[in-house]
Amino acid sequence: MDMLRGEKIAEADLTDWRKLGQGLHARYVVGDFGTGARFVTAVGEAGDALGHHPRVSIGNGYVDLKLITDDAVYRDGEGTEHAVEWVTQQDVDLARRITEIAADHMLAADPASVSVIELGLDTARSKTIAPVWAALLTGSTEAQGRGCIGDDIRDTTGRVPILWFGDADEGETPRQRFHIEVYVAPEVASQRIAAALAAGGTVVDDSNAPSLTVIADQDGNKGIVCVDVSAAKKE
């Protein structure tokens, strides 16, 4: 099934959901564990009917859901097809159905609270070092390149954050190579940045804002606040 571009996701107007990283994310507020469990059971039955299921995390007062297709079709500039992890129409269809189920259970969504953490490592030798990081993070080198067209490290169970590799020159002066990417909903990005600045951080690069805003701490370590503006509903 073809991957959906950001504008198509935005057109779907999924009010309970936000596109963070590669998937759709939603959080529903629940009064107790039993309520959450009953909701998840209903979601599972809906997934059975559609032949597709979300990834679920249930905790004290919330149910978190992620929708993503493991074998979405991406076509590169030459028309070659690649299987990647991304949002497809089946994710959009199930997201709509889950929204209906949540309404039936009288559960409210809290889309502004969803967040995803990914790791970035700048290197000129991703193919060389990726197997080491795949083994360290997941216990298997098979995680290298899974669900992507590069050398990214992606655990099938989602136990650890995705590790992706950015470009760096081989002879570049030693510097910070690891950084954290924090994906947030568009409506809370400015608040998240303001909170980091109030805590002593500084903006070192906002040339790609609001998609990417690079924040440094007092020691110069950098993190990036990320927003998928292409998939956000246009006002």
C-alpha positions in Angstrom: 0.0 0.0 0.0 1.4 3.4 -1.0 2.7 5.7 1.7 0.7 8.9 2.2 2.4 12.3 1.9 1.9 15.0 4.5 -0.8 16.9 2.5 -2.9 13.8 2.2 -2.7 13.1 5.9 -3.7 16.8 6.6 -6.7 16.5 4.3 -7.9 13.5 6.3 -8.6 15.9 9.2 -7.8 13.4 12.0 -8.7 15.6 14.9 -7.6 13.1 17.6 -4.3 12.3 15.9 -0.9 13.9 15.2 1.7 12.8 12.7 5.0 12.5 14.5 8.0 11.0 12.8 6.8 8.2 10.6 3.5 7.4 12.3 0.1 8.7 13.6 -0.1 9.1 17.3 -3.0 9.6 19.7 -3.5 9.8 23.5 -6.9 9.1 25.1 -7.5 10.1 28.7 -9.1 7.3 30.9 -10.3 7.4 34.4 -8.9 4.0 35.4 -7.1 1.0 34.1 -10.3 -1.0 33.5 -11.8 1.7 31.3 -8.6 1.8 29.3 -8.5 -2.0 28.9 -12.1 -2.1 27.7 -11.3 0.7 25.2 -8.2 -1.2 23.9 -10.3 -4.4 23.5 -12.8 -2.5 21.3 -9.9 -1.0 19.3 -8.5 -4.5 18.9 -11.9 -5.8 17.5 -11.9 -2.9 15.1 -8.4 -3.8 14.0 -9.4 -7.4 13.5 -12.2 -6.2 11.1 -9.8 -4.1 9.1 -6.8 -6.5 9.3 -4.6 -3.9 10.8 -3.8 -2.9 14.4 -2.2 -0.1 16.3 0.7 -0.3 18.7 -0.7 0.3 22.2 0.7 1.5 25.5 -1.6 1.8 28.5 -0.8 3.5 31.8 -2.1 5.5 34.7 -4.8 7.7 33.2 -4.0 7.2 29.5 -4.0 5.0 26.5 -1.4 5.8 23.8 -1.8 4.5 20.3 0.5 4.5 17.3 -0.6 3.7 13.7 2.0 2.8 11.1 2.3 0.4 8.2 5.4 -1.7 8.3 5.6 -2.2 4.5 4.4 1.1 3.0 5.5 1.6 -0.6 7.9 4.4 -1.3 9.0 5.2 -4.9 12.2 7.0 -5.3 13.1 9.4 -8.1 13.8 6.5 -10.5 10.5 4.8 -9.8 12.1 2.0 -7.7 9.8 0.7 -5.0 11.0 0.4 -1.4 9.2 -1.0 1.6 9.3 1.5 4.4 7.6 2.2 7.8 5.1 5.0 7.1 1.5 6.1 7.2 -0.9 4.6 4.6 -4.6 4.7 3.9 -5.2 1.8 6.2 -3.8 3.8 9.1 -6.1 6.7 8.3 -9.1 4.4 8.1 -8.3 2.8 11.4 -7.6 6.2 13.0 -11.1 7.4 12.0 -12.7 4.2 13.4 -10.7 4.5 16.7 -12.0 8.1 17.1 -15.5 6.8 16.8 -14.9 4.1 19.4 -13.4 6.7 21.8 -16.5 8.8 21.4 -18.7 5.7 22.1 -16.6 5.1 25.3 -16.9 8.9 26.2 -13.1 9.3 26.1 -11.4 12.5 25.3 -8.3 12.8 23.2 -5.3 14.8 24.3 -3.4 15.3 21.0 -1.1 18.1 22.4 0.5 15.6 24.8 1.8 13.1 22.3 5.6 13.1 21.7 8.2 10.9 20.1 11.9 10.7 20.8 14.4 9.7 18.1 18.2 9.6 18.2 20.5 11.1 15.5 24.2 10.3 14.9 26.2 12.3 12.4 28.8 10.2 10.6 30.5 9.7 7.3 30.5 5.9 7.8 27.0 4.8 8.6 27.2 1.5 6.8 30.3 0.6 8.8 29.1 1.6 12.2 25.4 0.8 11.9 25.8 -2.9 12.7 27.5 -2.1 16.0 24.6 0.2 17.0 22.0 -2.3 15.8 23.5 -5.0 18.0 23.9 -2.7 21.0 20.3 -1.3 20.8 18.3 -4.3 19.7 20.6 -7.4 20.0 20.6 -8.0 16.3 22.2 -6.5 13.2 18.9 -7.2 11.4 17.5 -4.0 12.8 19.9 -2.0 10.4 17.9 -0.6 7.5 14.6 -2.2 8.6 11.7 -0.1 7.4 13.8 2.6 5.8 15.9 3.2 2.7 19.1 4.0 4.7 21.0 2.5 7.6 18.6 3.6 10.4 18.3 1.3 13.4 14.6 0.3 14.0 13.6 -2.2 16.6 10.5 -4.3 15.5 8.9 -4.0 18.9 9.6 -0.3 19.5 11.5 -0.9 22.7 14.2 1.7 21.9 14.1 4.9 20.0 14.9 4.9 16.3 18.6 5.8 15.6 19.2 7.5 12.3 22.4 8.6 10.7 23.1 12.2 9.4 25.9 13.1 7.1 29.2 14.4 8.4 32.6 14.9 6.7 35.2 12.3 7.5 37.8 14.9 8.4 35.5 17.2 10.3 36.8 18.6 13.6 35.5 16.5 16.5 32.2 17.8 17.8 28.9 16.6 19.2 27.7 13.8 17.0 24.8 12.4 18.9 21.7 14.5 19.4 18.1 13.9 20.4 15.1 14.8 18.2 11.8 15.6 20.1 8.7 15.3 17.9 5.8 17.2 19.2 2.3 18.3 18.0 2.4 21.6 16.1 0.3 23.4 18.6 2.7 22.9 21.4 6.1 23.4 19.7 6.4 27.1 20.6 5.6 26.2 24.2 8.2 23.4 24.3 10.8 25.8 22.9 9.9 28.5 25.3 10.1 26.1 28.3 13.6 25.0 27.2 14.7 28.7 26.8 13.3 29.6 30.2 15.3 26.7 31.7 18.5 28.2 30.3 18.7 26.8 26.8 19.4 28.9 23.7 18.2 28.6 20.1 21.2 28.0 17.9 19.5 27.4 14.6 15.9 28.2 13.6 16.5 28.5 9.9 14.2 25.5 9.3 11.6 26.5 11.9 8.9 25.5 12.6 9.9 22.1 11.2 13.2 22.0 13.0 14.4 24.2 15.9 17.9 23.4 17.3 18.2 24.1 21.0 21.5 24.0 23.0 22.0 23.6 26.7 24.5 25.6 28.7 27.3 23.1 27.8 26.5 23.4 24.1 24.8 20.0 23.8 22.1 20.2 21.1 18.5 18.8 20.8 16.0 19.5 18.0 12.3 20.2 18.4 10.6 18.7 15.3 7.2 19.3 13.9 5.7 17.7 10.8 4.1 20.8 9.4 3.3 19.1 6.1 0.8 16.8 7.8 -0.8 19.5 10.0 -4.3 20.8 9.2 -4.2 24.1 7.4 -6.3 26.8 9.1 
